[in-house]
Amino acid sequence: MKKIVLAGLLISALGYSQENSTPESSNRINTEFESIIENSNNFKEYKVVKESDLRKLKSNTEAYIKELDQRITELENSVADEREAQRPLQQQLSAANANVEQLNNEKDSVSLLGIQLNKSLYHIIVWSIVAVLAIVLIVVYMQFKRSHAVTSHAKSELSIVEAELEELRSKSIEEKQRLGRQLQDERNKLSRLKTPN
């Protein structure tokens, strides 16, 4: 009875391991099981199996399990090798991602006087400077216009004053000449009076 239970356990273990095994190995174990079942004798509803067949099946199963363990070890080593081979690629990928991020940052920024500024901040600064310069230009223009108006007014006033001064000068010269003539006339009269006839 113990042997039958052992055989059932081996069959279920092999059935589970068959999912991951190669078809050739699993067929070999399946063939052995089928051979043992066919070659065993019937006793009521049970099968009587030779102990030597069970030992042979056990040894073949153990060999098969060792092969599977070896294959698992090989696959684990292969996976470890693959991971080791992927490590430099992952480092290169990390470096490439860092480089892309740096390029994106440089693309989104502008250097102003050696300082990296975000493009939006740079635009704000530039447009603020333009606005301040525009305001200064408007103020200077208004002052120039006012100064020009004051200068024009002063020039017109100066020309009026100069015209009045010239008129005054000419009147003064005429007055001087008139007074000079009167003085001369009076001198002439005085000299006539002084001279006896």
Buried (B, 14 or more C-beta within 10 A) or exposed (E): EEEBEBBEEBBEEBEEBBEEBEEEBBEBBBEBBEEBEEEBEEEEEEBEBEEEBBEBBEEBBEEBEEEBEEBEEEEEEEEEEEEEEEEEEEEEEEEEEEEEEEEEEEEEBBEEEEEEBEEEEBEEEEEEEEEEEEEEEEEEEEEEEEEEEEEEEEEEEEEEEEEEEEEEEEEEEEEEEEEEEEEEEEEEEEEEEEEEE
